[in-house]
């Protein structure tokens, strides 16, 4: 009979195994977090909008309690975005109350302008007279005599006399400069990278009233999730 010999086998201890699992979990978790953060930062860098010349107006002598606003918006990102939300005091301005110009020539000429408003008629719409006032309303392609030869034919393209489609022609500089052709919208406004838009918008009844003149109001402009709030002082038209 030969004696039975046993061999001692070395194995990783329970403590060492636990440490290895713990370290692996930390490394894996850190990698996932860093990857997710990188994706988030990349998305934030590629989608961006900037707004300037933001204005809000009410008419202290107009009992209609209608307010107007204006802004110049630029797509600073690398991908197409759609400006989809304008909110004042948490209330969204309906698309049918947006009047937008995205023409590159006109928006470039007026992007740095100090937007203004000549006043409102009894219905709360922008009014203007001759070339001395910057606000004009065109109903169904009807051009005021004072604007004949001033309004670009492109502003009237597709307009049927007597139709309800409204276009606002807003000359933000002196007569003779490039006018804006602000067309009524029915949905979000798409902007390619680097593209600009100028918008005038009519607020719902009593969202701002004459007593708000001179006060500060929070305004939100968003393209999807891109954008943010800003504080605007309400002016008197």
C-alpha positions as CSV (number, residue, x, y, z in Angstrom):
1,X,0.0,0.0,0.0
2,X,1.3,3.4,-0.9
3,X,0.5,6.3,1.3
4,X,-2.1,8.7,-0.2
5,X,-0.6,12.2,-0.5
6,X,-2.8,15.3,-0.7
7,X,-1.8,18.4,-2.6
8,X,-2.7,21.9,-1.2
9,X,-4.3,24.0,-3.9
10,X,-4.1,27.7,-3.6
11,X,-7.3,29.7,-4.4
12,X,-8.3,33.4,-4.3
13,X,-9.6,34.3,-0.9
14,X,-13.1,35.4,-0.4
15,X,-11.9,38.9,0.7
16,X,-9.8,39.3,-2.5
17,X,-12.7,38.1,-4.7
18,X,-15.0,40.7,-3.1
19,X,-12.4,43.4,-3.6
20,X,-12.0,42.5,-7.3
21,X,-15.8,42.6,-7.9
22,X,-16.1,45.9,-6.1
23,X,-13.3,47.5,-8.1
24,X,-14.7,46.2,-11.3
25,X,-18.1,47.6,-10.5
26,X,-16.7,51.0,-9.7
27,X,-14.7,51.1,-12.9
28,X,-17.7,50.0,-15.0
29,X,-20.1,52.4,-13.3
30,X,-17.6,55.3,-13.8
31,X,-17.3,54.5,-17.5
32,X,-21.1,54.5,-18.0
33,X,-21.4,57.8,-16.2
34,X,-18.6,59.4,-18.3
35,X,-20.1,58.1,-21.5
36,X,-23.6,59.4,-20.6
37,X,-22.1,62.8,-19.6
38,X,-20.2,62.9,-22.9
39,X,-23.4,62.3,-24.9
40,X,-25.3,64.9,-22.9
41,X,-22.6,67.5,-23.4
42,X,-22.4,66.7,-27.1
43,X,-26.1,67.2,-27.5
44,X,-26.0,70.5,-25.6
45,X,-23.2,71.7,-27.9
46,X,-24.9,70.8,-31.1
47,X,-28.3,72.4,-30.2
48,X,-28.3,76.0,-29.2
49,X,-30.4,79.1,-29.9
50,X,-29.8,82.8,-28.9
51,X,-32.2,85.6,-28.7
52,X,-31.7,89.4,-28.6
53,X,-33.6,92.6,-29.0
54,X,-36.4,91.1,-27.0
55,X,-39.3,93.5,-26.4
56,X,-42.8,93.4,-24.8
57,X,-45.4,96.1,-25.1
58,X,-48.8,97.0,-23.8
59,X,-50.9,100.1,-24.6
60,X,-51.8,102.1,-21.5
61,X,-54.7,103.8,-23.4
62,X,-56.1,100.7,-25.1
63,X,-58.9,98.9,-23.3
64,X,-58.5,95.7,-25.4
65,X,-55.8,94.5,-23.0
66,X,-53.7,93.1,-25.9
67,X,-49.9,93.0,-25.7
68,X,-47.3,92.4,-28.3
69,X,-43.7,91.1,-28.2
70,X,-40.7,90.9,-30.6
71,X,-37.4,89.1,-30.7
72,X,-34.6,88.2,-33.0
73,X,-33.6,84.5,-32.7
74,X,-30.5,82.7,-34.1
75,X,-29.7,79.0,-34.4
76,X,-26.2,78.9,-32.9
77,X,-25.9,75.1,-33.0
78,X,-24.8,72.6,-35.6
79,X,-28.2,71.0,-36.3
80,X,-31.6,72.1,-37.5
81,X,-33.9,73.3,-34.7
82,X,-37.5,74.4,-34.6
83,X,-38.5,77.3,-32.4
84,X,-41.6,75.8,-30.8
85,X,-42.5,77.7,-27.6
86,X,-42.9,81.3,-26.5
87,X,-44.2,81.6,-23.0
88,X,-45.1,84.6,-20.8
89,X,-46.0,84.0,-17.2
90,X,-46.3,80.3,-18.1
91,X,-48.8,80.9,-20.9
92,X,-47.8,79.8,-24.4
93,X,-48.4,82.1,-27.3
94,X,-50.4,80.2,-30.0
95,X,-48.7,79.8,-33.4
96,X,-51.5,81.7,-35.1
97,X,-50.3,84.8,-33.2
98,X,-46.7,84.4,-34.5
99,X,-45.6,86.7,-37.4
100,X,-42.1,85.6,-38.6
101,X,-39.6,86.6,-41.2
102,X,-36.8,84.1,-41.9
103,X,-35.5,85.6,-45.2
104,X,-31.6,85.7,-44.9
105,X,-31.3,89.2,-46.4
106,X,-34.0,90.8,-44.4
107,X,-33.1,89.2,-41.1
108,X,-29.4,90.1,-41.5
109,X,-30.3,93.7,-42.2
110,X,-32.6,94.0,-39.2
111,X,-31.1,91.5,-36.7
112,X,-29.4,94.3,-34.6
113,X,-32.4,96.6,-34.8
114,X,-34.0,98.3,-31.9
115,X,-37.5,96.8,-32.5
116,X,-40.4,99.1,-31.9
117,X,-44.2,99.3,-32.1
118,X,-46.2,102.2,-33.4
119,X,-49.3,101.4,-31.5
120,X,-52.4,99.2,-31.8
121,X,-55.8,99.8,-33.4
122,X,-59.1,99.1,-31.5
123,X,-58.8,95.4,-32.2
124,X,-55.3,95.3,-30.7
125,X,-53.5,94.9,-34.0
126,X,-50.4,96.8,-35.0
127,X,-51.2,100.1,-36.8
128,X,-49.1,102.4,-38.9
129,X,-49.3,105.5,-41.2
130,X,-47.3,106.3,-44.3
131,X,-43.6,105.8,-44.2
132,X,-43.1,107.7,-40.9
133,X,-44.4,104.8,-38.8
134,X,-42.7,101.4,-38.7
135,X,-45.9,99.2,-38.3
136,X,-48.1,98.1,-41.1
137,X,-50.7,95.4,-41.5
138,X,-51.6,93.9,-44.8
139,X,-54.9,92.0,-45.1
140,X,-55.2,89.6,-47.9
141,X,-52.5,91.2,-50.1
142,X,-53.9,94.8,-49.8
143,X,-51.0,97.2,-49.8
144,X,-51.4,100.7,-48.3
145,X,-50.7,103.4,-51.0
146,X,-47.9,104.7,-48.9
147,X,-46.0,101.4,-49.2
148,X,-46.4,101.0,-53.0
149,X,-42.9,100.4,-54.3
150,X,-41.5,99.8,-50.9
151,X,-42.9,96.4,-50.1
152,X,-41.1,93.5,-51.7
153,X,-43.2,91.4,-54.1
154,X,-42.0,88.4,-52.1
155,X,-44.0,89.7,-49.1
156,X,-47.2,89.4,-51.1
157,X,-46.5,86.0,-52.7
158,X,-49.4,83.7,-52.4
159,X,-51.7,86.3,-50.8
160,X,-55.2,86.3,-52.1
161,X,-57.1,89.6,-51.9
162,X,-59.8,89.4,-49.3
163,X,-58.3,86.3,-47.6
164,X,-57.7,86.2,-43.8
165,X,-54.0,85.6,-44.1
166,X,-52.2,88.6,-42.5
167,X,-48.7,89.9,-43.1
168,X,-47.1,92.6,-41.0
169,X,-44.5,94.8,-42.7
170,X,-42.3,96.2,-40.0
171,X,-39.7,98.8,-41.0
172,X,-37.4,98.9,-38.0
173,X,-35.1,101.5,-39.4
174,X,-35.8,104.7,-41.3
175,X,-37.7,104.7,-44.6
176,X,-35.6,103.3,-47.4
177,X,-34.0,100.4,-45.5
178,X,-34.9,96.8,-45.8
179,X,-38.4,96.1,-44.5
180,X,-39.4,92.9,-42.7
181,X,-42.1,90.7,-44.1
182,X,-43.6,88.9,-41.1
183,X,-45.9,86.1,-42.1
184,X,-48.5,84.5,-39.9
185,X,-47.5,81.0,-38.7
186,X,-49.3,77.8,-38.1
187,X,-46.6,75.8,-36.4
188,X,-43.0,75.8,-35.1
189,X,-40.4,77.7,-37.1
190,X,-37.5,75.7,-38.4
191,X,-34.0,77.2,-38.5
192,X,-30.9,75.7,-40.1
193,X,-27.6,76.1,-38.4
194,X,-26.6,79.8,-38.4
195,X,-30.1,80.9,-39.7
196,X,-32.0,83.8,-38.1
197,X,-35.6,84.7,-37.6
198,X,-37.3,87.9,-36.5
199,X,-40.7,87.5,-34.8
200,X,-43.5,89.7,-33.7
201,X,-46.2,88.0,-31.7
202,X,-49.6,89.0,-30.3
203,X,-50.4,87.9,-26.8
204,X,-53.7,86.5,-25.6
205,X,-56.2,88.9,-24.1
206,X,-55.3,90.2,-20.6
207,X,-52.0,88.3,-20.4
208,X,-50.4,91.7,-20.0
209,X,-52.5,94.8,-19.1
210,X,-51.7,98.5,-18.9
211,X,-50.8,98.2,-15.2
212,X,-47.9,95.9,-16.3
213,X,-46.2,98.7,-18.1
214,X,-42.7,99.2,-16.6
215,X,-42.8,95.9,-14.8
216,X,-40.4,93.0,-15.3
217,X,-41.9,89.8,-16.8
218,X,-40.3,86.3,-17.4
219,X,-40.3,85.3,-21.0
220,X,-39.3,81.8,-22.2
221,X,-38.2,81.0,-25.8
222,X,-37.6,77.4,-26.6
223,X,-36.7,75.2,-29.6
224,X,-37.6,71.8,-28.1
225,X,-35.6,71.6,-24.9
226,X,-33.1,74.3,-26.0
227,X,-33.5,77.8,-24.7
228,X,-34.3,79.4,-21.4
229,X,-36.0,82.2,-19.5
230,X,-35.1,85.8,-19.5
231,X,-36.4,88.9,-17.8
232,X,-38.0,91.6,-20.0
233,X,-39.3,95.1,-19.0
234,X,-42.7,95.8,-20.4
235,X,-42.9,98.9,-22.5
236,X,-45.8,101.2,-23.5
237,X,-46.7,101.3,-27.1
